[in-house]
């Protein structure tokens, strides 16, 4: 997902989105806004963010454990168990990837766990030399879930051939060490982020109710929309479909070596971002103060319709469109890329609703650079 390196959104998109802002019939008046931001921040932290990180942490602990078991005894059964743990953790990651604030922002959490495609040549070079430092920004495409995908799914065509890399290969120890370091790093980073939330950052986050660029609501809103626009819309669909290039790039799909997981990850991410918008508690159907209730409190109307309802409805439309895709995005792109483009278009409609209409209503400025590559 090298949306942070190589792809730029045409400036015309920005102009169109700014032009759409006039459709919002009820911008927020700060003097009349007494919405309880602290209650919303508390709901976000206590019922969504911390529970999602807690669940994800359990998955990565299991991934680390299954990696150790496989390295100690590289069998087909242990390889399959490792793959299951990897997939479970990868799916769970879709529920925390949007929370790039606080310690996660400091650690570059999302980049270190999910930049794809993996730089296979560099990974192999690191394994051969045994010298690498995952804390360096230059190694973000050599680690995380995509790198593990390569090492457990992409080394060879058959399971037995993959196992040979960890048993009879002249540098089997190098492969085992690299794989273990990948899992250990994911677990360590996740523990740091979760520990930060449960040991002080939660209170700091909730207390910062300022309606300014440095306030928690404004900062998190930027992080949320950035994630949706760049990591979800562009990374999972737009870039591999060729939206930002002269041709489709099927090798850039998420979960490239697993083949049939890219659709599952997309749907999980859409569901997670929709649930967050609606303030749905992680793991159950309860809801609390959220972007939706904030917009409803302000009675935000767009073209005569409730803005929060429009946003939620468009999430449903985008999810239904994504459900039409093949489970294997590489195959989908190669056989009928028009469906990928159609899915992108529905995801893009949400960008306008969030990045123009919602932030105007909430009087929040977009502070990140409007480009798909930095």
Number of C-alpha atoms within 10 A of each C-alpha: 24 23 21 16 11 14 19 15 15 12 10 9 12 15 10 11 17 14 11 14 20 15 13 20 17 17 20 19 11 11 6 8 12 9 14 11 20 18 15 21 24 19 20 25 20 18 20 23 22 20 19 24 24 16 17 25 23 16 22 26 20 20 27 24 17 23 27 20 16 22 22 12 15 20 19 15 12 18 23 16 17 22 20 15 20 24 21 16 22 23 19 23 25 21 25 25 24 24 20 23 19 18 19 22 14 10 17 16 23 20 23 22 25 25 26 26 20 28 18 16 10 14 21 16 13 17 20 16 11 14 9 15 11 16 12 9 11 9 18 24 25 28 27 27 26 24 29 22 22 21 23 20 21 18 17 15 9 11 17 13 12 21 23 16 20 24 17 11 13 12 15 18 18 19 23 21 15 24 25 20 17 21 26 20 19 22 20 15 19 25 18 14 23 21 16 15 21 14 9 10 17 19 14 12 21 21 15 16 19 13 16 14 15 12 16 23 24 22 20 20 22 22 20 20 21 23 20 24 23 24 26 24 24 26 26 25 29 27 27 26 30 19 18 19 14 7 11 18 18 20 16 22 26 31 31 23 22 17 18 17 19 22 23 17 22 22 17 17 26 22 17 21 22 19 20 23 21 20 23 21 20 22 11 8 9 10 17 20 21 21 21 20 18 21 22 15 12 18 17 24 21 20 10 10 12 14 25 24 15 15 23 17 14 19 22 16 17 22 21 14 18 24 15 13 20 19 17 19 28 25 15 17 24 12 11 12 20 12 18 23 18 18 24 23 17 20 26 18 16 24 21 21 22 22 22 23 28 27 23 20 24 22 16 20 16 19 12 10 9 17 17 22 14 12
